[in-house]
Amino acid sequence: MHNYTKKMQKPQNIIAQISKNLKEKKWNCLVDNCDQIAINSHLIQQNGLLSNITYNGHLVELKMIDANKWDNKKLPFEFGTVGIKHALTHKVFCNKHDTEIFKPIETDDKNFESYEAFLLFSYRAVCAEIRKKEINVEQFTRMANAKSLLGIIDQDFLNSNIEGNKLGIEDLIVLKTELEKEIENNTDKYKHFVHKYPKLEIYASAIFSANDLDYFSHISEPDLDNVYIHFLPLEDNFLILVGYHSEHVSEKIIAFCNSWKNLSLENLQKKLTTLFSSNVENWGLSTELYKEILDKNKSKYIKTLVENENLYGISVEKDFNLFEK
Ligand SMILES: [Zn+2]
């Protein structure tokens, strides 16, 4: 490349190039001692779930705006359509493990309300979170090593992000091991709640810390008080699975799990809005439901999401309803 053009490259273009290269990176399967390459695993599977709310093969999810097109004045996220094959997917497991481990929730006689289903969805969410943090570490490391970014991006900022993500991975590995033991031995170590609602064309699957501290403030001990939550669009119902590990629980977590019971549609929508604008970014909705969302609410939602970037723990409910008509 010509030296002159190189000098003219904007930092966001360099970052975009790093992200693009990183997408091509192969990752190993997250099952211990497996050396196979990870395929794209669905957090929520197509058959029996996503297929129930898919029109013309598409769903809608939140995306990062391509840094090449981003002009600083705009917010960094936008809603966009995604093919069902790519809905909530991450490179987590190899083909063999992705098939074998989740067989109980993929077969015809599966029961999504079961304890086993809760454990498996939670396991997949924990592993996806580990992978996302590993990708972050790689991204920030490449940025720190990029000569073209020297002096443009604060190295302390990059280093503290790398450190924060690494600490997060350490906690998540403990949670992953706990879930593996429980899937194997079934000793009722976790508690899960099932809340059922009329059909709602939304899906999500996540794990998040219930403590309102960030990774930098608890370096001495692991943060294991987590909430596991999954929103499943069944053919005729909307199922919420929410729960926790019985040895890593607080009053706040129990109250949160119970708070999803017997809600009016409006209150359910408001709770989902609060959750999706703070704790849970792994979510999506049908193209039909998306059409009903008011433009002013779409922008308000993305603005709230950006404002909450550094918010940790269970959020206080807000009055905002993204899904109001
Ligand atoms: Zn594997």
Residues whose N, C-alpha, C, O or C-beta is under 5 A from the ligand:
A	BS01	ZN	C29 V31 C34 Q36 C94 H97
